[in-house]
Amino acid sequence: MASITSTTGASGLAIDSIVTGLMTIEKQPLTKIQTQVSSYNTKLTAYGTLKSGLSTFQAAVDKLATAAKFTAQSVKSSNDTSIVATSDGTAANGSYNISVTQLAASQKLATSAYASATDIIGTGTLNISFGTYTAANSGNGTPASFTANADKNALSITIDSTNNTLAGIRDAINAKNASVTASIVNDGSGNRLVITSKDTGAVNSLKIDVTDTDGNSTDGTGLSALAYDPMGAAGSGKNMTQLMAAQNALLTVDGLEISKASNSFNDVIQGVTLNLKSITSTNTTLDVATDTEAIQASVQGFVDAYNKLNNSLRDLTKFVEGGSAANGPLLGDSTTRDIMVKLKSMLARPSTTATTFRTLSDIGIKSGENGVLSLDAAKLTTALKTNVTDVAKLFAPSATTSDPQVTYVGSSSKTVSGTYAINVSQLGSSTQDAAGTINGLTALGSGASLIGGANDNAQGLKVSINGTATGSRGTVTFSKGLAGELSSMISGWLDAEGSVTTKTEGIQTSIKALNKKSSDISAKLPAIEARYRAQYARLDALIASMQSTSSYLSQQIAALNNS
């Protein structure tokens, strides 16, 4: 109790000091609660740090969780101003020699010059068709021809008194939003209507037939000024001027001559998209290779992210001998300890589908003092060059089958690593789906494939059934891969029912309960203080009364003694 130093009562009783001391005792539970709340808030902050660290590590893990990451390829062109190339990861690694002698182009046609864009041209109907124009061959007597493009419908445009000017015809063509565009260009001599095919290639040449209301559809006056029959005569059906001919891109790939309607295509070198920018004067070399730099960067990112998480976990759970204040806020926390143990165990787990590179140490990732990972870049490079597919199996989902005519196709996020039996009761074909079981449960049929059903560890596991045999078709051993397993495990900790979320919510609930208890106690304190003051006020009055009586008696006794 605090010392009594002040006097406030009539009797000299130090009421304020007494009440203050008593209230200090009454407030002691609040101090304990505040200490508990502070401790819980420290743990809550620590769990926030843990959650953030796990999320950051998961982001790095996810970059290695798909097989496509390991099929990434780099495509280098010795002349990237002329040829730009990309790969979808399925191309065969190697070098290709490419020469471009002609770029694909769209046909452009122009009218004769007009004084103004508002000049009236004429009325009638324009019929624009697309196809391939072949010039006459005098050598073999073959006449000129125009073969319609079966993939494009002809375009019919009505020109009447509302749109019969140069600008009106332009707008009427563009309003169709079809495979041609129209514009007006002033070349200094006048305004010309330019009609352009939107698509490149010889197959998209233009043929414009006119039905002119003036009765003559080929004479070059009225609307027939827009007629363009590539097989006609100038001024008699071939009345527009060709500014640019429709043509294919011409190139050679390793000596093979190629003709393409577009300057961008992906069906010449499998898995490679070529974008032609200009004609080449010499051969361009295209080198396709596995993008080991990108893979190495992702693996290094994985190592760095784990080390950052590991350091954070060690700080959160550290023990400092001789002083609890320096200990980690999650020291002794069972949830955090469980996470640390499982992470360490997962990193040491070998792949069940890889053959050469089955562990992290096989590709140069080693665990050192305090669990810190290190990466031997040279060893990883060798592994990638030796068997990148095996490295992919170490990290990403993969599967092996015991029956060579059963092929793993894919999986889902719900597929669990394991070995599952396959039984086929019906083979798939173009007219019926395959039927059978995976892991003893009815599978979904999709063409020649079977897919693991819902509510099973094999859910989403897809295999293609080839051959003619039904019945038992062996087993499929599936692995989510290290990255897949880690990502799933982290998601389990962080999801709504996960241990980290549950623990965080439990701490928040405890803080809320303690704050309520503190509020309840604080609400009662004024009444307690008022009661103490009333009690000691009565005591002060009683003491004052007794002091008065004592003084009176003393006076009386003194008077008696004097007499």
C-alpha positions, 0 to 999 in steps of 0.5 A: 500500500502506498504511504500515507502522506496527506491529510484531508479529513477533519480528524487528520485522517489521510483519506486521499492517500488511503483511497489512492493506495487501495485503488492501486491494489484494485487496479492490479488485475488491470496491469496483469491484463495489460501485460497479457494483452501486450504478450498476445499482441506481440505473438499476433505480430509474430504470426503476421510475420510468419504468415507474410514469410510463408506467402512470400516463399509460396510465391517463389515456390509456385514459379517452379510448380508447373512443368512448363517452367522447365520447357521454357526455351530461348530463341536467339536470332542473329538478325533480330531486326529482320526476324523475331522468334519465340518458342512455346517450349515444344520446339526441338533445340537446334539451329536453323538458317533462314533467308527472307526474300519477300514480305507478305503485303496487303493489296492497296488500290487507289482511284483517280484524283478528285478535287474534293472529298465531297465530290459526287462519284455516282450510285449503284452497288459495289461488290468486293471479293477476295481471292488469288489472282494468277497472271496469264502465262504465255509460255503454256497458254494459261489465261489469267484467273481469279480464284475466290478465297473460300474462307471469306465472303464477298462484301456488298455495299449499296451507294445511293444519294446519301453516301455517293460522295468520295467521303460517303463511299469511304464511310460506307465501306468502313461501316461494314467493318469487314476485311477492307478499309478505305481512306482518303489520301491527298497526294498533291494532285487531288483526293484519292480513295484508297481501298486496302485489304486488311489481310496480307497474302496473295489469297487476299487480293481484291476484285471490285465489281460495280453495278453502276446506275448510269448503265455502264459498269466498266467505263470509269465514269460514275461509280464504275470509277471504283471497278477493279477487275485484275483480269480486265483492261485499264479504263474498261473494268480495271479503273483503279490503280494498284499501289501495292500488290497482294503478296506472300512472304517468301523465305527459305528454312534450311534450304526449304522454300516457304510461302506464307500469306502472313509475316507471322506464323507458327507452323513452319518450325514446330513450336516456334512463332516467326515474325518477319520484319524485313528482307534479309541480305544474308542467312539469319541463324536462329538458335533454339535452346532450353532457357536455363538462365530463366530456370536457374533464376527461379531455382535461385529465387526458391533458395533465397525465399526459403532462406529468408523464411528460415531466418524469420522462423529462427528469429521468431523461435530463438532462445537466449539463455538468461533472459526471456525478454530476448527470446523469440515471441514464438519460442515453444509455440507448437504450431510454429515448431510443426511448420519448421519440422515439416518444411525441413522434412519436405526439402529432404524428400526424394522424388518418386518419379525422377530417376537421375535427379531425385533430391535437391542435393542432386541438383546442387541445393544443400542445407548447411548450418542452421538449415540455410540453403546454398546453390551450386550453380555449376551443378544445377547447370549440368543437371539442366543440360543432362536431363532437364525433364528429370529436374522438372519432375523433382519440382513440378507435377509428373507421373510414371505408368507401369503400362507403356501404352498408358500415358500421363496427361495431367492432374488437378490441384486436388490430386494427391501424390501416390500410386493408383491402379488403373482398370479399363472396362471400355476403350475410348474412340471417336464415338465413345468415351473410355470407361473404367476405374482409377484407384478402384473408383469409377473414373470419368471418361473423355475420349480415350482418357480416364480422369480420377473422380471427385472425393478421391486422392486421384481426383483430376488425375488424367491418363490416356489409354492406348492399345486394345487391352481392357481390364487391369492396365497397371498403375500410375505413380503420381507426384505433385513435385516438391514445389507442388507439395510445398505450395499445397502444404503452405496453402493448408496452413494459411487457408481459413481452417489452417493452423496459422489462421486458427492460431491467429484467430485464437489469439485475437479471441483471447485479446478480445476477451481480456479487453472486455474483462479490462473494460468490466473492471474499469467500469466498476472502479469508480463505484469502488472508489466512491465506496472507499471514500464514503467508508473513510469519510464516516471513519473520519467523522467517528474519529473526529467525534472521539477526538472531541470527546477525548478533548472534553474529558481531558479538560474535565479531568484537568479541572477536577485535578486543579480543584 
